[in-house]
Amino acid sequence: MINSIVVDENSKAYFNNKVDFCVGTGRMGLALQKEYYDQLKLVQEEIGFKHIRGHGLFTDDMAIYHEYEENGETRVEYNFTYLDLVMDSYKELNIKPFIELGFMPKKLASGEQTIFYWQGNTTPPKDYNMWRELVKALLNHLIERYGDDAYSYPIEVWNEPNLPGFWYKADMKEYFKLFKESFEAVKEVSERFKVGGPAICGVRDEEWIREFMQFCRSERLDIDFVTRHHYTTEFPEPDGHYGYAKLMKPEDGFANLQTTRDIIDSFEEYKGLPIHITEFNTSYIPNCPIHDTNLNAAYLAQQLSRLGDVNESYSYWTFGDIFEEQGVPFAPFHGGFGMVANGCIPKPTFYAFKFFKDLKGECVHKDDKSVILKGKDGYKAVLWNICTKGEDKTEDFEITLPASGEYSVIVKTVDEATCNPLKLWHDMGEPQSLTKAQTKLLRESAKPLVTSQRLAADKKATLSLSLSRNALVYVEINKSLLTPDRGFDYIRATQTL
């Protein structure tokens, strides 16, 4: 069956494309590593995100918070050496932080509960006044160093407090106290800062959002936005270093996101408040092989086409595979969250973001397999073919567009045959430590297939495309007059003599 798409002069579709607003990262201290910087540099050069969000701003490896004894009294001092190095590197790469306030410095923590290999403390502060002073010191330092630009850094209070691992006993009342104290500390520094929360994941999410909004109402907190997370796989099945997870039906995830919008809008004073998805991916574990596949890219293309329907932004978790929640990974392809594998090898998912970033213009068509935009000189489109549960189907498309004149058609294809570094790595014997030659070969394999043609149209142009299993395709159709050099004839030049 052919997917027939007919666009006319009056065609319009809703598409809020915020693909480049924010991207996720591992804990902030990892930004001091060269491989981390190289991966982010690649992502910024090819895609270009506006903000970056991750954990660990206040954990001890960043060395910001210190206590010492003097004359029998406990005093506090702050060290911003590493923070400056990280923030300066972000500025150099033209990306701004989306600040997550967390986790708790060991000296300021009320308990010893930690999470992850790097032991982020997830207990409330022992003294909320000291916490407020830490938040204010951080922001005043950023203003002093980066001027007015610092006010453009959104601020989120904590991460996934609805999970007991991320917030001691998932204590809702205690989190609300942390939020209020943090919110007031930020606004005390400047009302120009934008602050939000509660950064929850899918566990009891409706209850948490509703109670959070009720708390903000009762405390008369004029919050700037709401944050939540979005993952779309079922519980993983563990096997060795890995966890294998099945994808959810996309509609179930979109329906869940709608509940957050509906709850917020039920509070008149907060109706229309922006929602930022500060983490999203397919699986929520950093060792799920699906992250490295072409299926991940195709599935996420559909997500990218619709996540802006009810959300202000959506931040992919994460840009790269320098990431240590469960420890240092054993292999270059280990199911990491990143769109770039270690060795600066783009995964297929990298191109989902690259292709959507390149979509410019007015949306004239959107469905569950494609999105098409009209620009000044032609059209741009992204199409995908999601094949779950071992399917091996081909999707054929026939696209008819209003067009007159001569056009250049450029097609970039990412599929299992043309851009699949995971398969090449497997066929190479799954080497755990790559040589320079192997890394270079994998990078070469991690590129789309580029094809082209010329198209002449008289009022209408028809383009046929065939997408193989888990293919992701980007198309540009631009007006293009031939301007040959004197004496050059392409047909004559390419004929077999």
WOCORMO-V747047 format. One record per residue. RES is the residue in one small letter. PSI is psi in whole degrees, 0 to 359 (NA if undefined). OMEGA is omega as a letter, one per 30 degrees, with the letter a starting at -180 (none if undefined). D_LAST is the distance of its C-alpha to the last C-alpha in Angstrom with 2 decimals. Layout:
BEGIN
res:psi:omega:d_last
RES:PSI:OMEGA:D_LAST
RES:PSI:OMEGA:D_LAST
END
This chain:
BEGIN
res:psi:omega:d_last
m:133:a:40.93
i:134:l:38.90
n:106:a:40.49
s:121:a:40.32
i:121:l:40.97
v:119:l:41.62
v:133:l:42.42
d:183:a:43.95
e:337:a:45.25
n:4:a:48.62
s:135:l:47.55
k:149:l:49.33
a:152:a:50.06
y:126:l:52.23
f:105:l:50.48
n:95:a:52.36
n:98:l:49.75
k:36:a:51.71
v:334:a:49.28
d:10:a:49.70
f:318:a:53.48
c:152:l:54.44
v:152:a:53.28
g:165:l:55.47
t:163:l:56.09
g:188:a:58.23
r:153:a:61.57
m:325:a:61.64
g:337:l:62.49
l:342:a:59.07
a:350:l:57.59
l:354:a:58.84
q:144:a:56.25
k:316:a:53.03
e:322:l:50.83
y:310:a:52.40
y:317:a:51.62
d:320:l:48.01
q:316:l:47.45
l:324:l:49.15
k:316:l:47.16
l:313:a:43.89
v:318:a:45.27
q:324:l:46.46
e:321:a:43.24
e:330:a:41.09
i:296:l:43.64
g:92:l:46.79
f:154:a:50.13
k:324:a:53.25
h:161:l:55.86
i:134:a:56.35
r:136:l:59.18
g:180:a:60.58
h:178:l:63.83
g:17:l:66.09
l:318:a:66.91
f:6:l:70.53
t:163:a:70.23
d:338:l:71.62
d:341:l:68.38
m:343:l:68.00
a:35:a:71.56
i:314:a:72.54
y:130:l:76.00
h:144:l:78.82
e:147:l:82.57
y:161:a:85.17
e:134:l:88.96
e:122:a:90.99
n:39:l:94.78
g:5:a:94.89
e:148:l:92.42
t:123:l:88.86
r:161:a:86.52
v:141:l:82.85
e:159:a:80.13
y:143:a:76.40
n:113:a:73.57
f:19:a:70.31
t:306:a:68.50
y:323:l:65.89
l:316:a:65.68
d:319:l:64.76
l:317:a:62.02
v:311:a:60.51
m:323:l:60.87
d:322:l:59.49
s:323:l:56.38
y:315:a:55.96
k:319:l:56.40
e:328:a:53.80
l:11:l:51.32
n:47:l:52.40
i:141:a:54.08
k:150:l:57.73
p:143:l:60.05
f:99:a:61.23
i:127:l:64.51
e:120:l:65.99
l:103:a:69.64
g:172:f:70.11
f:198:a:70.89
m:129:l:74.45
p:142:a:75.21
k:318:a:77.28
k:337:a:80.24
l:351:a:80.30
a:149:l:79.83
s:348:a:82.68
g:186:a:81.51
e:4:a:79.32
q:130:l:76.80
t:167:l:73.23
i:148:l:69.79
f:166:l:66.64
y:325:a:65.98
w:7:l:66.70
q:59:l:70.06
g:126:a:70.03
n:130:a:73.62
t:38:l:73.94
t:159:l:77.62
p:165:l:79.27
p:150:l:80.59
k:339:a:84.07
d:114:a:84.91
y:333:l:83.21
n:321:l:84.42
m:324:l:82.65
w:314:l:79.48
r:319:l:79.73
e:324:l:80.19
l:314:l:77.11
v:315:a:74.99
k:320:l:76.41
a:318:l:75.93
l:308:a:72.26
l:321:l:71.61
n:324:l:73.67
h:318:a:71.72
l:321:l:68.38
i:316:a:69.69
e:323:a:70.97
r:323:a:67.66
y:3:l:65.11
g:213:a:67.16
d:338:a:66.55
d:331:a:63.26
a:331:a:65.39
y:345:l:66.64
s:5:l:63.15
y:109:l:63.30
p:152:a:64.25
i:126:a:66.97
e:136:a:67.36
v:108:l:70.54
w:188:a:69.95
n:122:l:67.54
e:57:l:68.16
p:349:l:71.97
n:0:l:72.15
l:130:a:71.28
p:336:l:74.16
g:329:a:71.87
f:342:l:70.81
w:122:a:74.25
y:118:a:77.48
k:13:a:78.58
a:44:a:76.20
d:105:a:79.28
m:315:a:78.50
k:318:l:81.66
e:323:l:81.04
y:318:l:77.45
f:325:l:78.67
k:314:l:81.08
l:318:a:78.30
f:311:a:76.22
k:314:l:79.07
e:318:a:80.02
s:315:a:76.41
f:313:a:75.84
e:325:l:79.00
a:317:l:78.22
v:312:a:74.82
k:336:l:76.27
e:323:l:79.11
v:311:l:76.62
s:135:l:74.86
e:348:a:74.47
r:339:l:70.95
f:142:l:69.68
k:130:a:68.28
v:141:l:69.70
g:180:l:69.19
g:191:g:69.42
p:11:l:70.19
a:41:a:66.80
i:158:l:67.52
c:200:a:65.31
g:1:a:65.59
v:119:a:68.99
r:35:a:71.72
d:320:a:69.46
e:317:l:71.05
e:314:a:74.52
w:316:l:73.59
i:315:a:71.90
r:313:a:74.83
e:325:l:77.44
f:314:l:75.57
m:322:l:75.49
q:319:l:79.14
f:313:l:80.02
c:323:l:78.24
r:312:a:80.13
s:327:l:83.48
e:0:l:82.95
r:47:l:81.52
l:120:a:78.43
d:71:a:75.94
i:155:a:72.88
d:335:l:69.51
f:167:l:67.28
v:144:l:67.29
t:149:l:65.10
r:175:l:64.17
h:166:a:61.55
h:108:l:59.17
y:150:a:57.88
t:39:l:56.47
t:161:l:56.98
e:181:l:59.92
f:134:a:62.04
p:154:l:59.95
e:116:a:60.55
p:145:l:61.02
d:106:a:59.48
g:232:l:59.72
h:2:a:58.33
y:163:l:56.72
g:127:a:57.67
y:124:a:55.70
a:142:l:56.16
k:144:l:55.18
l:144:l:53.96
m:163:l:56.33
k:129:a:55.46
p:322:a:54.19
e:327:l:56.65
d:319:l:59.57
g:317:l:58.61
f:323:l:58.10
a:321:l:61.45
n:319:l:63.14
l:325:l:61.84
q:327:a:63.21
t:324:l:66.68
t:315:l:66.74
r:316:a:65.85
d:319:a:68.54
i:313:l:71.21
i:315:a:70.67
d:346:l:70.70
s:348:l:73.97
f:109:a:75.63
e:318:a:76.00
e:345:a:76.14
y:7:a:72.89
k:131:a:70.95
g:2:a:67.34
l:136:a:67.63
p:142:l:64.21
i:124:l:63.20
h:121:l:61.09
i:104:a:59.61
t:358:l:59.87
e:135:l:58.29
f:151:l:55.89
n:184:l:53.56
t:283:l:53.20
s:153:l:55.53
y:11:l:58.47
i:148:a:58.41
p:20:a:56.33
n:38:a:55.37
c:114:a:53.79
p:339:a:50.36
i:331:a:49.20
h:335:a:48.84
d:3:a:45.81
t:166:l:43.91
n:329:l:41.35
l:318:l:44.14
n:318:a:46.19
a:315:a:43.50
a:316:a:43.05
y:317:a:46.82
l:335:l:47.48
a:317:l:44.99
q:320:l:47.32
q:314:a:50.27
l:331:l:48.78
s:340:a:48.27
r:347:a:52.00
l:335:l:54.08
g:358:a:54.53
d:318:a:56.15
v:8:a:59.63
n:145:l:59.14
e:323:l:58.82
s:171:a:56.62
y:123:a:55.45
s:116:a:54.91
y:136:a:52.69
w:95:g:54.51
t:180:l:52.93
f:327:a:50.15
g:174:a:50.03
d:9:l:51.30
i:100:a:53.79
f:134:a:56.62
e:28:a:59.77
e:319:l:61.85
q:19:a:61.95
g:178:l:61.42
v:126:a:58.46
p:153:a:55.65
f:336:a:54.77
a:155:l:50.99
p:326:l:48.10
f:103:a:47.55
h:15:a:51.09
g:26:l:51.04
g:158:a:52.01
f:331:a:52.35
g:152:l:49.80
m:353:l:46.43
v:127:l:45.48
a:158:l:46.15
n:139:a:47.68
g:6:a:45.13
c:46:l:43.81
i:111:l:41.60
p:135:l:41.08
k:166:l:41.95
p:323:a:40.39
t:329:l:43.47
f:319:a:42.59
y:338:l:39.77
a:316:a:42.14
f:322:l:44.04
k:313:a:41.03
f:316:a:39.56
f:328:l:42.97
k:327:a:43.63
d:355:l:40.49
l:113:l:41.75
k:150:l:43.06
g:200:a:44.32
e:130:a:46.42
c:127:a:46.34
v:351:l:45.47
h:138:l:45.22
k:130:l:46.57
d:192:a:47.16
d:2:l:47.46
k:356:a:43.70
s:160:l:42.33
v:135:a:43.20
i:133:l:41.43
l:146:l:42.27
k:129:l:41.57
g:190:a:41.12
k:320:a:40.82
d:11:l:37.06
g:219:a:36.36
y:153:l:37.19
k:144:a:37.46
a:152:l:38.19
v:134:l:39.03
l:154:a:39.00
w:158:a:40.27
n:95:a:40.84
i:123:l:44.09
c:98:a:44.48
t:166:l:47.95
k:41:l:49.85
g:8:l:46.88
e:152:l:45.12
d:73:a:41.42
k:154:l:40.49
t:139:l:37.50
e:120:l:38.12
d:137:a:35.87
f:141:l:36.21
e:112:a:35.47
i:123:l:36.37
t:127:a:36.98
l:149:l:37.68
p:122:a:38.80
a:144:l:35.90
s:131:l:34.53
g:200:a:31.53
e:140:a:28.42
y:151:l:28.67
s:131:a:27.06
v:119:l:27.81
i:128:a:28.24
v:126:l:29.41
k:123:a:31.08
t:128:l:32.01
v:111:l:34.78
d:185:a:35.35
e:345:l:36.28
a:332:a:32.73
t:339:a:31.33
c:80:a:34.40
n:73:a:37.14
p:333:l:38.58
l:317:l:41.57
k:317:l:39.54
l:315:l:37.79
w:318:l:41.25
h:313:a:42.59
d:337:l:39.80
m:353:l:40.48
g:12:l:44.03
e:52:l:45.68
p:132:a:46.56
q:328:l:49.64
s:111:a:49.07
l:140:l:45.51
t:168:l:44.17
k:321:a:42.20
a:318:l:39.00
q:319:l:39.82
t:317:l:40.70
k:317:l:37.45
l:318:l:35.47
l:322:l:37.58
r:320:l:37.02
e:327:a:33.24
s:345:a:33.60
a:48:a:35.85
k:145:l:33.30
p:153:l:32.02
l:125:a:28.52
v:122:l:27.00
t:163:a:24.61
s:163:l:23.82
q:165:l:22.80
r:148:a:23.47
l:128:l:26.13
a:131:a:27.37
a:146:l:31.02
d:91:a:33.63
k:325:l:37.01
k:146:l:35.88
a:138:l:33.09
t:130:a:32.68
l:131:l:31.25
s:134:l:31.11
l:145:l:31.64
s:120:a:32.45
l:123:l:34.66
s:186:a:35.17
r:124:l:38.48
n:33:l:40.18
a:150:l:37.21
l:125:a:37.74
v:136:l:35.19
y:136:a:35.14
v:134:l:33.34
e:128:l:33.01
i:105:a:32.14
n:144:l:32.32
k:135:a:31.86
s:108:l:28.79
l:140:l:27.51
l:133:l:24.05
t:67:a:24.62
p:151:l:21.30
d:156:a:21.44
r:121:l:21.20
g:352:a:17.70
f:130:l:16.10
d:110:a:14.14
y:315:a:13.58
i:315:a:11.62
r:321:a:9.20
a:330:a:9.23
t:1:l:8.69
q:148:l:6.07
t:121:a:3.80
l:NA:none:0.00
END
